[in-house]
Each structure stands twice: as C-alpha cells, then as structure tokens.
Amino acid sequence: MPTVRVVGEPDHDTCGGLVHAVAARLTGGPQARGVRLDFTELVMIGSSGLSALLMALRHTRAADGRLRR
C-alpha cells in the first residue's frame, strides 16, 4: 500500500500538496486501492490540515479505496 508522510504542521500553503499526494497514489493501478498516512513526524494539525485529510478521504472513497494510518 502506498504511503504518504504527513510532516510538521500542515497549513493553508502545504495542504494542497497532501491532497495531491494522496490522489496521485490512487492512480497506480489495481494495487493502489488505498493509501497509508504516516503521522510519525506530525507536530500539530489545525483546521487546514483537518480539511485536507477530509478531502483526501473523499478522493479515496471516490476511488473505492481505503485511507489508513
């Protein structure tokens, strides 16, 4: 399962990259039915980061995939 690392403090300027990274990993063929999120280097998450996670979840569900941690 492809992994996306969430690092530091996702904010308004960086959240688009998080959503894009998740969406890009869902286009890798049949084995890319889900994405694993790695939060080991996450410092803090605010409203922008939570919004990005919800957008990533919507992309994942639209692709009939799973979002895991």
Backbone as JSON, one array per atom type, in Angstrom:
{
  "sequence": "MPTVRVVGEPDHDTCGGLVHAVAARLTGGPQARGVRLDFTELVMIGSSGLSALLMALRHTRAADGRLRR",
  "N": [[0.85, -1.17, 0.0], [0.66, 2.18, -0.91], [2.35, 4.92, 0.7], [1.9, 8.04, 2.33], [3.69, 10.58, 3.78], [3.0, 12.66, 6.49], [4.15, 15.6, 7.56], [5.46, 17.79, 10.04], [3.64, 20.79, 10.48], [0.84, 20.84, 8.89], [-0.47, 23.36, 6.82], [-2.35, 26.11, 5.37], [-0.85, 26.67, 3.06], [0.47, 24.28, 2.47], [-1.3, 22.16, 2.43], [-2.61, 21.52, 0.04], [-0.7, 20.05, -1.31], [-0.66, 17.71, 0.21], [-3.23, 16.61, -0.27], [-3.02, 16.27, -3.04], [-0.89, 14.42, -3.15], [-2.04, 12.13, -2.0], [-4.17, 11.66, -3.82], [-2.68, 11.19, -6.17], [-1.45, 8.76, -5.6], [-3.51, 7.03, -5.73], [-3.91, 6.41, -8.32], [-2.36, 4.4, -9.26], [-2.94, 1.9, -10.4], [-4.54, -1.38, -9.96], [-3.51, -2.3, -7.51], [-3.31, -0.07, -5.99], [-5.43, 0.58, -4.19], [-5.74, 1.84, -1.88], [-4.42, 4.14, 0.56], [-1.82, 4.71, 2.8], [-1.37, 6.72, 5.62], [1.3, 8.31, 7.14], [1.94, 9.48, 10.19], [4.08, 9.94, 11.87], [5.91, 12.06, 11.98], [4.37, 14.25, 12.38], [3.67, 17.34, 13.82], [1.72, 19.18, 14.71], [-1.76, 19.66, 14.06], [-4.06, 21.69, 12.43], [-7.09, 23.45, 11.55], [-6.88, 23.68, 8.73], [-5.28, 21.49, 8.07], [-6.91, 19.38, 8.96], [-9.06, 19.73, 7.24], [-7.79, 19.13, 4.82], [-7.25, 16.42, 5.24], [-9.85, 15.4, 5.26], [-10.58, 15.98, 2.62], [-8.75, 14.32, 1.31], [-9.73, 11.88, 2.19], [-12.21, 11.88, 0.89], [-11.39, 11.77, -1.82], [-10.21, 9.26, -1.77], [-12.35, 7.55, -1.11], [-13.96, 8.04, -3.33], [-12.49, 6.74, -5.23], [-13.01, 4.21, -4.56], [-11.41, 3.23, -2.55], [-9.25, 2.81, 0.38], [-8.33, 4.65, 3.24], [-5.71, 4.66, 5.4], [-4.02, 4.62, 8.6]],
  "CA": [[0.0, 0.0, 0.0], [1.46, 3.4, -0.95], [2.35, 5.71, 1.93], [2.12, 9.49, 2.28], [4.16, 11.09, 5.07], [2.47, 13.96, 6.9], [5.28, 16.09, 8.34], [5.4, 19.16, 10.57], [2.33, 21.37, 10.77], [0.16, 21.16, 7.63], [-1.2, 24.63, 6.87], [-3.03, 26.51, 4.14], [0.08, 26.64, 1.93], [1.0, 22.94, 2.2], [-2.35, 21.13, 2.42], [-2.89, 21.1, -1.33], [0.27, 19.0, -1.62], [-1.09, 16.49, 0.87], [-4.37, 16.06, -1.03], [-2.49, 15.84, -4.33], [-0.09, 13.21, -2.95], [-2.96, 11.0, -1.8], [-4.86, 11.4, -5.09], [-1.72, 10.62, -7.12], [-1.16, 7.36, -5.25], [-4.7, 6.23, -6.03], [-3.95, 6.16, -9.76], [-1.27, 3.47, -9.56], [-3.42, 0.59, -10.83], [-5.41, -2.1, -9.04], [-2.9, -2.47, -6.19], [-3.38, 1.21, -5.3], [-6.82, 0.74, -3.75], [-5.73, 2.55, -0.62], [-3.24, 4.92, 0.88], [-1.48, 4.72, 4.22], [-0.84, 8.0, 6.06], [2.32, 8.18, 8.18], [1.9, 10.68, 11.02], [5.15, 9.89, 12.87], [6.6, 13.34, 12.05], [3.38, 15.31, 12.51], [3.86, 18.11, 15.04], [0.42, 19.71, 15.09], [-2.67, 19.78, 12.92], [-5.12, 22.67, 12.66], [-8.28, 23.3, 10.72], [-6.49, 23.45, 7.34], [-4.82, 20.1, 7.97], [-8.08, 18.5, 9.07], [-9.8, 19.87, 5.98], [-7.05, 18.37, 3.8], [-7.47, 14.99, 5.49], [-11.2, 15.08, 4.8], [-10.53, 15.97, 1.14], [-8.05, 13.1, 0.93], [-10.67, 10.78, 2.41], [-13.21, 11.92, -0.2], [-10.73, 11.25, -3.02], [-10.0, 7.82, -1.57], [-13.66, 6.88, -1.21], [-14.41, 8.14, -4.72], [-11.74, 5.73, -5.99], [-13.37, 2.94, -3.93], [-10.22, 2.79, -1.81], [-9.23, 2.95, 1.83], [-7.32, 5.52, 3.82], [-5.29, 4.03, 6.68], [-2.92, 5.27, 9.3]],
  "C": [[0.9, 1.24, 0.0], [1.3, 4.21, 0.33], [2.62, 7.18, 1.63], [2.53, 9.93, 3.68], [3.58, 12.47, 5.32], [3.46, 14.51, 7.92], [5.02, 17.51, 8.83], [4.01, 19.59, 10.95], [1.65, 21.74, 9.45], [-0.65, 22.46, 7.78], [-1.8, 24.94, 5.5], [-2.13, 26.37, 2.91], [0.53, 25.23, 1.55], [-0.07, 21.86, 2.05], [-2.71, 20.65, 1.02], [-1.95, 19.98, -1.76], [-0.1, 17.68, -1.0], [-2.23, 15.83, 0.1], [-3.89, 15.53, -2.38], [-1.7, 14.54, -4.2], [-0.97, 11.98, -2.76], [-3.64, 10.65, -3.12], [-3.93, 10.76, -6.11], [-1.44, 9.15, -6.84], [-2.35, 6.45, -5.5], [-4.79, 5.87, -7.51], [-2.91, 5.15, -10.2], [-1.72, 2.08, -9.96], [-4.21, -0.11, -9.74], [-4.83, -2.26, -7.63], [-2.98, -1.18, -5.37], [-4.82, 1.51, -4.87], [-6.89, 1.47, -2.42], [-4.42, 3.28, -0.43], [-3.06, 4.88, 2.39], [-0.9, 6.09, 4.54], [0.1, 7.77, 7.23], [2.39, 9.5, 8.95], [3.05, 10.76, 12.02], [5.89, 11.22, 13.02], [5.64, 14.53, 12.1], [3.59, 16.02, 13.84], [2.52, 18.58, 15.58], [-0.46, 19.76, 13.85], [-3.8, 20.72, 13.3], [-6.26, 22.43, 11.69], [-7.94, 23.06, 9.24], [-6.04, 22.01, 7.13], [-5.97, 19.12, 8.06], [-8.92, 18.55, 7.81], [-9.12, 19.07, 4.87], [-7.23, 16.87, 4.0], [-8.86, 14.56, 5.04], [-11.27, 15.05, 3.27], [-9.84, 14.7, 0.64], [-8.95, 11.88, 1.11], [-11.73, 10.73, 1.32], [-12.62, 11.38, -1.5], [-10.58, 9.73, -2.93], [-11.31, 7.05, -1.72], [-14.2, 6.92, -2.63], [-13.71, 7.11, -5.61], [-12.02, 4.33, -5.45], [-12.17, 2.35, -3.19], [-10.37, 3.0, -0.33], [-8.09, 3.86, 2.22], [-6.99, 4.94, 5.19], [-4.22, 4.88, 7.32], [-1.95, 4.24, 9.79]]
}
